[in-house]
Amino acid sequence: MDISYVISELEAGRRQFFVVVDGQAAEVAVAKTPDGHKYLKTACDTPAVDYLLSLPECQ
């Protein structure tokens, strides 16, 4: 799935997305940088760990 598609679906409230982190479901959310760039993050993300980036690549 394209990131822009996921962002639009989340913002429209049409879908929810989750990833499994350490055996727990973590909801994916849209976040914004100070300059307005939108990106995906999970509720579990910390400044030291980005859980989405730690997932294996899709095949």
C-alpha positions as CSV (number, residue, x, y, z in Angstrom):
1,M,0.0,0.0,0.0
2,D,1.2,3.5,-0.8
3,I,1.8,5.7,2.2
4,S,-0.2,8.6,0.8
5,Y,-3.2,6.2,0.4
6,V,-2.9,5.0,4.0
7,I,-2.7,8.7,5.2
8,S,-5.8,9.6,3.2
9,E,-7.8,6.6,4.5
10,L,-6.8,7.3,8.1
11,E,-7.6,11.0,7.8
12,A,-11.0,10.3,6.2
13,G,-11.8,7.8,9.0
14,R,-12.5,5.0,6.5
15,R,-9.9,2.6,7.8
16,Q,-7.7,1.8,10.8
17,F,-4.2,0.2,10.4
18,F,-2.3,-1.7,13.0
19,V,1.1,-3.3,13.3
20,V,2.2,-5.9,15.9
21,V,5.0,-4.7,18.1
22,D,6.5,-7.1,20.7
23,G,3.3,-9.2,20.5
24,Q,1.0,-6.2,21.0
25,A,-1.2,-4.5,18.4
26,A,-0.1,-0.9,17.9
27,E,-2.4,1.5,16.0
28,V,-0.9,3.5,13.1
29,A,-1.6,7.2,13.1
30,V,-0.9,10.2,10.9
31,A,1.6,12.7,12.4
32,K,3.0,16.0,11.1
33,T,6.4,17.6,11.2
34,P,6.7,21.2,12.3
35,D,6.8,22.2,8.6
36,G,3.5,20.3,7.8
37,H,4.9,17.1,6.2
38,K,2.6,14.1,7.0
39,Y,4.0,10.8,8.0
40,L,2.9,7.5,9.7
41,K,3.8,6.6,13.2
42,T,2.5,4.2,15.9
43,A,1.2,5.1,19.4
44,C,4.3,3.1,20.7
45,D,6.9,5.2,18.9
46,T,9.4,6.9,21.1
47,P,12.1,9.4,20.1
48,A,14.7,6.5,20.2
49,V,12.6,3.8,18.4
50,D,10.5,4.1,15.3
51,Y,8.5,0.8,15.3
52,L,7.3,1.1,11.6
53,L,10.9,1.4,10.4
54,S,11.9,-1.7,12.4
55,L,9.3,-3.9,10.6
56,P,10.6,-6.3,8.0
57,E,10.1,-5.1,4.4
58,C,7.0,-6.4,2.5
59,Q,7.6,-8.9,-0.2
